[in-house]
Amino acid sequence: MNFNTTNILFMIFMTILFLIIGFKYGKTANKRGYIEGLKIGLSLILILVFINVLFCHSNFSIERLIYYLILILSSIAGSMIGINKKEL
């Protein structure tokens, strides 16, 4: 596999991971799934940015910003789905 294929597969994996984490977090929330998804998404993104700055020393770019926004939207969507799928 080349570098681009690996990047795309990693992006898909991280998006699904954030969706699942948001779903699990949304099932425990009482209301406002989008706020809960935003909170968990931002906290995970802050951890990723910290690790990236600490170990990779890479510059911040527009591509990285779009990547983080996609992950945050994924966690928000997962949380909204999770709060709607809660067992009553």
Rosetta constraint file for C-alpha pairs under 8 A:
AtomPair CA 1 CA 5 HARMONIC 6.19 0.50
AtomPair CA 1 CA 6 HARMONIC 6.69 0.50
AtomPair CA 2 CA 6 HARMONIC 6.43 0.50
AtomPair CA 3 CA 7 HARMONIC 6.26 0.50
AtomPair CA 4 CA 8 HARMONIC 6.23 0.50
AtomPair CA 5 CA 9 HARMONIC 6.16 0.50
AtomPair CA 6 CA 10 HARMONIC 6.07 0.50
AtomPair CA 7 CA 11 HARMONIC 6.11 0.50
AtomPair CA 8 CA 12 HARMONIC 6.24 0.50
AtomPair CA 9 CA 13 HARMONIC 6.11 0.50
AtomPair CA 10 CA 14 HARMONIC 6.09 0.50
AtomPair CA 11 CA 15 HARMONIC 6.08 0.50
AtomPair CA 11 CA 67 HARMONIC 7.94 0.50
AtomPair CA 12 CA 16 HARMONIC 6.20 0.50
AtomPair CA 13 CA 17 HARMONIC 6.07 0.50
AtomPair CA 14 CA 18 HARMONIC 6.09 0.50
AtomPair CA 14 CA 71 HARMONIC 7.23 0.50
AtomPair CA 15 CA 19 HARMONIC 6.14 0.50
AtomPair CA 15 CA 70 HARMONIC 7.33 0.50
AtomPair CA 15 CA 71 HARMONIC 5.55 0.50
AtomPair CA 15 CA 74 HARMONIC 6.01 0.50
AtomPair CA 16 CA 20 HARMONIC 6.16 0.50
AtomPair CA 16 CA 74 HARMONIC 7.55 0.50
AtomPair CA 17 CA 21 HARMONIC 6.16 0.50
AtomPair CA 18 CA 22 HARMONIC 5.95 0.50
AtomPair CA 18 CA 41 HARMONIC 7.29 0.50
AtomPair CA 18 CA 71 HARMONIC 6.26 0.50
AtomPair CA 18 CA 72 HARMONIC 7.66 0.50
AtomPair CA 18 CA 74 HARMONIC 5.87 0.50
AtomPair CA 18 CA 75 HARMONIC 4.90 0.50
AtomPair CA 18 CA 78 HARMONIC 7.49 0.50
AtomPair CA 19 CA 23 HARMONIC 6.05 0.50
AtomPair CA 19 CA 74 HARMONIC 5.02 0.50
AtomPair CA 19 CA 75 HARMONIC 4.77 0.50
AtomPair CA 19 CA 76 HARMONIC 7.63 0.50
AtomPair CA 19 CA 77 HARMONIC 6.70 0.50
AtomPair CA 19 CA 78 HARMONIC 4.43 0.50
AtomPair CA 19 CA 79 HARMONIC 7.51 0.50
AtomPair CA 20 CA 24 HARMONIC 6.17 0.50
AtomPair CA 20 CA 75 HARMONIC 7.55 0.50
AtomPair CA 20 CA 78 HARMONIC 6.19 0.50
AtomPair CA 21 CA 25 HARMONIC 6.08 0.50
AtomPair CA 21 CA 75 HARMONIC 6.76 0.50
AtomPair CA 21 CA 78 HARMONIC 7.22 0.50
AtomPair CA 21 CA 79 HARMONIC 7.89 0.50
AtomPair CA 22 CA 26 HARMONIC 5.81 0.50
AtomPair CA 22 CA 36 HARMONIC 7.93 0.50
AtomPair CA 22 CA 37 HARMONIC 5.44 0.50
AtomPair CA 22 CA 40 HARMONIC 7.00 0.50
AtomPair CA 22 CA 41 HARMONIC 7.52 0.50
AtomPair CA 22 CA 74 HARMONIC 7.60 0.50
AtomPair CA 22 CA 75 HARMONIC 4.41 0.50
AtomPair CA 22 CA 76 HARMONIC 6.32 0.50
AtomPair CA 22 CA 77 HARMONIC 7.23 0.50
AtomPair CA 22 CA 78 HARMONIC 4.44 0.50
AtomPair CA 22 CA 79 HARMONIC 4.26 0.50
AtomPair CA 22 CA 80 HARMONIC 7.91 0.50
AtomPair CA 22 CA 82 HARMONIC 7.31 0.50
AtomPair CA 23 CA 27 HARMONIC 6.27 0.50
AtomPair CA 23 CA 75 HARMONIC 7.42 0.50
AtomPair CA 23 CA 77 HARMONIC 7.85 0.50
AtomPair CA 23 CA 78 HARMONIC 4.19 0.50
AtomPair CA 23 CA 79 HARMONIC 4.46 0.50
AtomPair CA 23 CA 80 HARMONIC 7.24 0.50
AtomPair CA 23 CA 81 HARMONIC 6.22 0.50
AtomPair CA 23 CA 82 HARMONIC 4.30 0.50
AtomPair CA 23 CA 83 HARMONIC 7.54 0.50
AtomPair CA 24 CA 28 HARMONIC 6.97 0.50
AtomPair CA 24 CA 78 HARMONIC 7.87 0.50
AtomPair CA 24 CA 79 HARMONIC 7.16 0.50
AtomPair CA 24 CA 82 HARMONIC 6.40 0.50
AtomPair CA 25 CA 29 HARMONIC 6.64 0.50
AtomPair CA 25 CA 36 HARMONIC 7.29 0.50
AtomPair CA 25 CA 37 HARMONIC 7.36 0.50
AtomPair CA 25 CA 40 HARMONIC 7.75 0.50
AtomPair CA 25 CA 79 HARMONIC 6.19 0.50
AtomPair CA 25 CA 82 HARMONIC 7.35 0.50
AtomPair CA 26 CA 33 HARMONIC 5.75 0.50
AtomPair CA 26 CA 36 HARMONIC 6.58 0.50
AtomPair CA 26 CA 37 HARMONIC 6.88 0.50
AtomPair CA 26 CA 78 HARMONIC 7.12 0.50
AtomPair CA 26 CA 79 HARMONIC 4.00 0.50
AtomPair CA 26 CA 80 HARMONIC 6.35 0.50
AtomPair CA 26 CA 81 HARMONIC 7.30 0.50
AtomPair CA 26 CA 82 HARMONIC 4.54 0.50
AtomPair CA 26 CA 83 HARMONIC 4.77 0.50
AtomPair CA 27 CA 79 HARMONIC 7.24 0.50
AtomPair CA 27 CA 82 HARMONIC 4.66 0.50
AtomPair CA 27 CA 83 HARMONIC 4.90 0.50
AtomPair CA 27 CA 84 HARMONIC 7.89 0.50
AtomPair CA 27 CA 85 HARMONIC 7.13 0.50
AtomPair CA 27 CA 86 HARMONIC 5.43 0.50
AtomPair CA 28 CA 83 HARMONIC 7.51 0.50
AtomPair CA 29 CA 33 HARMONIC 6.88 0.50
AtomPair CA 29 CA 36 HARMONIC 7.07 0.50
AtomPair CA 29 CA 83 HARMONIC 6.56 0.50
AtomPair CA 30 CA 83 HARMONIC 7.40 0.50
AtomPair CA 31 CA 83 HARMONIC 7.21 0.50
AtomPair CA 32 CA 36 HARMONIC 6.65 0.50
AtomPair CA 32 CA 80 HARMONIC 7.77 0.50
AtomPair CA 33 CA 37 HARMONIC 6.04 0.50
AtomPair CA 33 CA 76 HARMONIC 7.17 0.50
AtomPair CA 33 CA 79 HARMONIC 5.17 0.50
AtomPair CA 33 CA 80 HARMONIC 4.53 0.50
AtomPair CA 33 CA 81 HARMONIC 7.92 0.50
AtomPair CA 33 CA 82 HARMONIC 7.69 0.50
AtomPair CA 33 CA 83 HARMONIC 5.81 0.50
AtomPair CA 34 CA 38 HARMONIC 6.00 0.50
AtomPair CA 34 CA 76 HARMONIC 5.08 0.50
AtomPair CA 34 CA 77 HARMONIC 7.20 0.50
AtomPair CA 34 CA 79 HARMONIC 6.33 0.50
AtomPair CA 34 CA 80 HARMONIC 5.68 0.50
AtomPair CA 35 CA 39 HARMONIC 6.16 0.50
AtomPair CA 35 CA 76 HARMONIC 7.46 0.50
AtomPair CA 36 CA 40 HARMONIC 6.32 0.50
AtomPair CA 36 CA 76 HARMONIC 7.34 0.50
AtomPair CA 36 CA 79 HARMONIC 6.62 0.50
AtomPair CA 37 CA 41 HARMONIC 5.83 0.50
AtomPair CA 37 CA 72 HARMONIC 7.65 0.50
AtomPair CA 37 CA 75 HARMONIC 5.11 0.50
AtomPair CA 37 CA 76 HARMONIC 3.94 0.50
AtomPair CA 37 CA 77 HARMONIC 7.21 0.50
AtomPair CA 37 CA 78 HARMONIC 7.10 0.50
AtomPair CA 37 CA 79 HARMONIC 4.89 0.50
AtomPair CA 37 CA 80 HARMONIC 7.27 0.50
AtomPair CA 38 CA 42 HARMONIC 5.91 0.50
AtomPair CA 38 CA 72 HARMONIC 6.47 0.50
AtomPair CA 38 CA 73 HARMONIC 7.80 0.50
AtomPair CA 38 CA 75 HARMONIC 6.87 0.50
AtomPair CA 38 CA 76 HARMONIC 5.51 0.50
AtomPair CA 39 CA 43 HARMONIC 6.17 0.50
AtomPair CA 40 CA 44 HARMONIC 6.16 0.50
AtomPair CA 40 CA 75 HARMONIC 7.21 0.50
AtomPair CA 41 CA 45 HARMONIC 6.08 0.50
AtomPair CA 41 CA 71 HARMONIC 7.04 0.50
AtomPair CA 41 CA 72 HARMONIC 4.80 0.50
AtomPair CA 41 CA 73 HARMONIC 7.89 0.50
AtomPair CA 41 CA 75 HARMONIC 5.45 0.50
AtomPair CA 41 CA 76 HARMONIC 7.13 0.50
AtomPair CA 42 CA 46 HARMONIC 6.06 0.50
AtomPair CA 42 CA 72 HARMONIC 6.58 0.50
AtomPair CA 43 CA 47 HARMONIC 6.43 0.50
AtomPair CA 44 CA 48 HARMONIC 6.28 0.50
AtomPair CA 45 CA 49 HARMONIC 6.05 0.50
AtomPair CA 45 CA 68 HARMONIC 6.69 0.50
AtomPair CA 45 CA 71 HARMONIC 7.92 0.50
AtomPair CA 45 CA 72 HARMONIC 7.61 0.50
AtomPair CA 46 CA 50 HARMONIC 6.07 0.50
AtomPair CA 47 CA 51 HARMONIC 6.20 0.50
AtomPair CA 48 CA 52 HARMONIC 6.01 0.50
AtomPair CA 49 CA 53 HARMONIC 6.05 0.50
AtomPair CA 50 CA 54 HARMONIC 5.96 0.50
AtomPair CA 51 CA 55 HARMONIC 5.92 0.50
AtomPair CA 51 CA 56 HARMONIC 7.64 0.50
AtomPair CA 52 CA 56 HARMONIC 5.12 0.50
AtomPair CA 52 CA 57 HARMONIC 6.58 0.50
AtomPair CA 52 CA 58 HARMONIC 7.09 0.50
AtomPair CA 53 CA 57 HARMONIC 4.93 0.50
AtomPair CA 53 CA 58 HARMONIC 6.58 0.50
AtomPair CA 60 CA 64 HARMONIC 6.52 0.50
AtomPair CA 60 CA 65 HARMONIC 7.61 0.50
AtomPair CA 61 CA 65 HARMONIC 6.40 0.50
AtomPair CA 62 CA 66 HARMONIC 6.22 0.50
AtomPair CA 63 CA 67 HARMONIC 6.16 0.50
AtomPair CA 64 CA 68 HARMONIC 6.20 0.50
AtomPair CA 65 CA 69 HARMONIC 6.16 0.50
AtomPair CA 66 CA 70 HARMONIC 6.16 0.50
AtomPair CA 67 CA 71 HARMONIC 6.40 0.50
AtomPair CA 68 CA 72 HARMONIC 6.21 0.50
AtomPair CA 69 CA 73 HARMONIC 6.10 0.50
AtomPair CA 70 CA 74 HARMONIC 6.08 0.50
AtomPair CA 71 CA 75 HARMONIC 6.33 0.50
AtomPair CA 72 CA 76 HARMONIC 6.23 0.50
AtomPair CA 73 CA 77 HARMONIC 6.08 0.50
AtomPair CA 74 CA 78 HARMONIC 6.13 0.50
AtomPair CA 75 CA 79 HARMONIC 6.08 0.50
AtomPair CA 76 CA 80 HARMONIC 6.18 0.50
AtomPair CA 77 CA 81 HARMONIC 6.19 0.50
AtomPair CA 78 CA 82 HARMONIC 6.00 0.50
AtomPair CA 79 CA 83 HARMONIC 6.12 0.50
AtomPair CA 80 CA 84 HARMONIC 6.37 0.50
AtomPair CA 81 CA 85 HARMONIC 6.17 0.50
AtomPair CA 82 CA 86 HARMONIC 6.26 0.50
